[in-house]
Amino acid sequence: MRDFTYPSIITFGKVMFRLLGLRFQRSGTEHVPREGGALLAINHIGYVDFVLAGYAAVPAGRVVRFMAKKEIFDHSVAGPVMRSMHHIPVDRSDGAGSFRDAVRYLREGELVGIFPEATISRSFEVKELKSGATRIAAEAGVPLLPVVLWGTQRLMTKDHPRDLAGRKTIGILVGEPMHPTGDDPAAETAALHEAMSALVREAIEAYPADEQPEGSWWLPASYGGSAPTPAEAEELDAAEKRRRAERRRKN
């Protein structure tokens, strides 16, 4: 695919990241192939994950075509930009089209990024995963790479004010390639969850201690932080869904 806007947007992003004082911890990026298709399955802990996850492919000199909710593509400004970078719109009420597009991109040798949790994890642990990632990789016959971000929640996430001030470290970890066959999507999705959870543990352990003191709101409760537990996060998610449904009903 020919990219006219993607390179300039990447350059702009790098300048902004430097101005924000972001420091990157990257590991496992050698697993991202320098050519050929691969699907990156990324955890979701903040609103800027979509922007920063692409850094996993920078050492390979490649760009990622992200699967993102259709509403972004409907925006008068963001929509044209997203389409110019050949990202893939996802209609949550009918995912067949985005599934086909992702498989086509992968077979054409592109890197595709997917967030299999579908929504931001308020606990910052890996939520239950949708099976789409393993099914897409199996259908396209490409490697599936588990990818974990850490620190992006400190910039902008649910239930907390944005904080773009001060130097912050962003962890980007890429796990070893997986090769789903599609014979047992449930088992393969469980294996992906396990791999991503292991990467989260690795990211937390590698993160600078002075930026992650015990009790930090961005640290999972199971690691001594004050983030909601997974069960508490589910309750918050359910309450959010009820509020959205009520707003739609009134409108």
C-alpha positions, 0 to 999 in steps of 0.5 A: 500500500502506498502511504502519503500521510502515514510517514508525516504523521509518524514524524509528527508523533515522534516530535510530540513524544519528545516534547512530552518527555516520553521514554520508551522501554522496548523488548521483543521487537525483533519478533516483528517480521521485517516483511510479510503479514503478521497480526499484533494482538495488543492490550488496551489500558488507555486512550492513546494505545492506538497511537503508541502501539505502532512503536512496536513495529518501528525497529522493523521499519514498518507501519501497522494497520489498526482495527478501530471502531467505526465511529472514529471513521465517521468523524469529519476530521479523524475519519479521512486521516484514518482512511488515508493510513489504511486502518480498518473500521470495525462495526461492532454490530457486524464484524464480518466486513472488518474480519475479511478486510483484516485477512486480506491485508494480512495476506497482502503482507501487511502488519495489522493491529487488533485490541482483542479486549475490545474496551479499556481494562480498568484493572489494567490486567488483561480482560477476557479476550474476543476470539477474533484475533486468533481466528483472523490469524488462522484464516490468513495463515500469519503469525500472531504476536502478543503485544503489551503496552505499559504506562500509557494509562498514566497519560489518558485512561478511563476515570482519571484526568489526562496527565501529559506533564512530566517525563513518563516511561512507556513500556512496549513488549512483544512476545514470541510469535504464536501460530493459531490453526483455527481448530480450537479458537477457545483454547488458542484465545486462552493461550493468547490471554496467558501470553499477554498476561505474562507480558504484563507481569514482565512490563510491571517488573521492568518498569522504573520503580520511582515511577511506580510506587506501591499504591499507584492508581495505575498499578493493578491491585494484585501488584500492590496498586490501588486500581480496581480488581478485575471483578470491580472493573467488571462492575464499573464497565456494566454501570457504564454500559447502563448509562450509555443505554439510558442516554441512547434511550433518551435521545 
